[in-house]
């Protein structure tokens, strides 16, 4: 399997399927993507070349020349370039130097950059506390007076009611204890720092350990985004691994950076945070068949109109080295404008 050496987001895509018929109902089929930065014709030629190579490998496979363990007949997956065989397959919206803006699978805008390090940090998940046992309290309030006022005359129905009431009482006491313990914890933690403050404090600690670094902090709806501004680092830079480890970067984001050999930053709102659904399954894959293009255009018009009312992140502060390298300066300017990071709009 070919490993892509660097970030690559082609402008043109094509898909070719080849089949070698060996009988009326038997044959061998393969499907491959092709791509190009120059023309659709080149993308189609590349797809046909890759499909022919895959078909030849399939037909010639045997004990002497076994197929690669990762061989796929149908190359349906891989729009994010995670399999290492194809680049990122997304609609390209704009290019500025080494940075590419794309529309991701659910419709949001993303900036892709190879040499401006970005770290995403998620806030710790908070679980809702147990609620007050209102239902069991109501049941007890109804059953206990009735039992108290009803003349004692043993029967199966009365015995059953007494057992159910006793069990309800035990359940009520158990849930009440949990609720009181949770309330006590909440009161004791009121003076503690919030999840955002704790995450920001961790970034400050990292900045103090590396005073020559420049770290730019943004708040996202559920975490922080840190952009390295003093130097251009690609993902293979050892400093990036140190940064990710010290900040506790989201493992999924770190894996995406490694597979795609680049850093990504979402700079427009997630659709469901604005009260709309993402692109449908027939409209989200790129490239899109012509019969679905009109529906995609209509969706994007509605999305862009709503997204103008929200910010993807909000700038908090610049730490450490205040001098921005050229790559970071160009990226930050585009990032802050596209994400509305300097505005007071709600985050989404």
N, C-alpha and C positions, 0 to 999 in steps of 0.2 A: 504494500500500500504506500503510495507516494505521500510524503509529509510536506505540507506547504511551508516554505521557509519564512514567510512573513505575511503580514496582513494583506489580503487581496479581496477586493469587493468589485467584481466585474460589472460593466455597464450592460452587457448583452448576454442573454442566456438562450439555450435551445435544448430540446430533449429528443433523443432518437431511440427507437426501439427496433431491434433486428431479430429475426427469427429464422432458424435453420430447420426446414421441414424434413423429417426422417420418415414420415408415414402420414396416413390420412388423419390420425388422431395423435400423432407423436411428433415432437420436435423440441428444439432448444431455443429459448428466448432470452434476450438480455435487453436492458434499458440503461442508458447513461445520459448524464448531463454534459453539456459543452458550454464554454463561456469565452468571452472575448471583450477586450476594451476598445476595439476598433469598429466592429460592425456585426450585424446580426448574421450575415453570411458566414463570417469567420466562426461565430459561435456554433452555427449548424454544422460546419465542416469539422470543428473540434469534437462535437457530440458524436458525429458519425465515426470519427477516428477512434474515440474511446469505446464506442459500442462495438466496433469491429474487433478491437483488441480484446475486449471482454468475451465476445463470441468465439474468437479463435482460441482463447485460453480455455473456455468451457469445452469446446469440441476436441481439443488436443489433450485434455486432462486424462491422466491415467496413473498407474502405479509409478511410472518413471518420472512423470511431471504432474504431481498433485496440485490441486488448486490451493491458493492462499487461504489461510484459515478465515480471513475476513472477507472473502469473496462474496459479493451479492449479485444475484441475477438481475434484480430490479432495484435500481438506485433511487428509491422514492424518498428516503430520508436525507437529512443533511443540510437544511436551509441555514443552519447556524454554523456549518463547517466543523461540527464536532467529530466527524469520522475521519478527518484528515485527508479525505480523498477529494473533496470539493471545497471551494471558498465559501464565504458567507453569501447566501443567495437571498438578497433583499432588494427591494426597489430603491434605486439611488435617487435621492432628491436633489443633492447638491454636492459639489466638491470644492474644497478650498485648500490648495497645497496638499499636504499629507493627510488631511482630515476629510472624512466622508460622512455626509448625513444620509441615513437610510430610514425607511419606514419598516418597523419590525412586524412580526407576525400578527400582533393584535392591533396594529395601526398607529402606534406612537412613533415620534421622531427620535432617532438615536444618533449620537456623534460617535464615530469610530476613529480611533487614533492609535498609531503604532508606537509613538515615542513620547507621549505625555501620560505619565503614570496616574491612574485613578484608582482609588480604593473606596469600596462601598462597605459601610458598617451598619448592621441592623441593630436597632434597639432591642434589649431583652424583651421577650414576649411576656406579657402580664396576663395572668389567668383571673377571670372574674371570681370574686369571693362567693361563698354560699349565701343564699338568700334566707331571710327569716322564715321559719316554718309556719306560714300563715294558714295553709289548708288544714294541717293537723291541729292547729290551735282552734280553728272554727269547729272541726269535728268534735273535739273535746268539749268545747263550750256548749254544743248541742247535746252530746251524749251524757255527760256527767249530771246535769240537772235532771234529765229525764230518769236516769237510774236512781237518783236521790229521792225523787218524788213518787216513783212507781212502787206500789206495794210489793213486798218480796214474795214472789210465788214462783218457785223453781220450775223452769221449763227449758227445753232445748233452745228456743229462740232467745230467752233471756241469758242463758249461759253463753251462747254465741256472741251476743252483743257485749257482754262483760269481757270476753276474751279479746274481741276486736278493739274495744275501748282501751284495755290494758296495753295492747300492742301499739296502738296509736299514741298512748301516753309515753311509752318507752321511746318510740321513734321521735316524738316531739322533744323529749329531753336530750336525746342524742344530737339532733339537728341544732337545738338551741345552744348546746355546748360548742359545736363547731362554729356557729355564727358569732358567739361571744368571743371565742379565741381569735377569729379572723378580725373582728372589730378591735380587739386589743393590739394585734399586730399592726393594723392600719394606723392606730393612734401613736404607737411607738415609732413608726417609720415616717411620720409626717415631717419630722425634721431632717430626714435623710435627703440626699440629692435625688433629683428625678433621673429617669433613664437617659434623657438627653444630656443632662449635666454630667452624669457619669461617663458617657461616651466621649463628650468633649474633653473631660479631664484626662481621659486616656490618650487623646490626641495631643494634649498639652505635654503629657509625660514623654511621649515619643519625640516631640519637638525639642524638649529640654535635653534629651539624650543625644540628639543630633542637631546642634545649634546652627550648623551650616546649611541645613535643609530649609526649603521654603514650602510650607504646607498651607493650602487654602481650604477652609472649612465651609461646607454648605450643609444645610439641613434639608432632608427629604421627608416625605410623609411618614416614613417609618424608620428613619435612621439618619446617617451622615454620609456625605460624599467628600472625600479629600482628594484634592488635585495637587500633585507635586509640581512646583513652579520654578525651582532654582536650576534644574538640569533636565535634559531629555533622557529618559530611561525607557528601554524596551522591556518586555516582560521577562526576558532572560537575565536582566541585570540583577546581581545579587542583592542590591539595595531594595529592590521591589519585594523580594521574599522576606527581607527583614521588616519592611514596612507592613506587609500583610500580616505577618506573625504578631508584631507588636500591637497592631490595631485590632486584631481579631476579626479579620475580613471574612465576610460571608463565604463559606467554602464553595458554594455553587458559582459565585462570581469569580473566585480564583481559578476554578476549573475552566470556566469559559475563556478567561484571559489566556490560559495556557494553551487550550485547543485552538483558539482563533489567532493567537500571537498578536493580540492587540487589546486595547482597553475600550470599554463602551460606557456611554453616559446617556441615559434617557433624558431628553430635553423638552418633552411635551407630556401632557397629562395622560394617565391611564384612563381609558374610556369609562370603565365601570365606576371610577371615582367621580365621574361627572354625570352619572345617571344614564349612560348609554352602553350598549353592548359593543364588544370588539368586532373585528371583521369576521364574517361567517366563514365556515370551513371551505366553502367554494370560492371565496374571494380573498383569502389570506395568503395562499401560496403564490410565490412569485417565481417565474413569470406567469401571468394570468392568461387563460384562453380569452380570445376576443369577445365571446358571448357574455363574459362576466365583467368586462371592463366598465360598462356603464353603471352597474350596481356598485362597483368599488368607487367610482368617481363620486356618485351620490353620497356614499357613506363618508368619504374623505371631506366633502364640502361641509357636511354637518359636523364632523369631528373638528375641523379647523376652526369653525365658528365658535364651538363650545370651548375648545382648548385655549382660545384667546383670552378667556376669562380666568384662567388658572396658571399657576407657576409650577414647574416641575421640582424646583428646589429654591432655597433661599440662602443668600450669602450671609455667613456669620462673622468670619474674621480671617485675617492673614497672619500666619505664625512664622517665626524664624526669619530667614533671609528674605528681604523685601524685593530683591532684584529678580525679575522674571526673565528666564531665558527666552530666546526668540520663538521657539516652538510653543512654549507654554503661553507666552503673551498672545500669540495669534489664536491659540485654542481657547483660552479663557475669554477673550473678547467675543468670539462666536458663541461659546457655551453660555455666557451670562446673558447675551441678547436672546438667544433661542429659548432658554429655560426661564427667562424673566426673573432671574435670580436677584436682581436689585429692586424688584417691585414688592409691593405689600399684598399681592394677590394671594388668595388661598392656595394651599398646596394640594396637588392631586396627582 
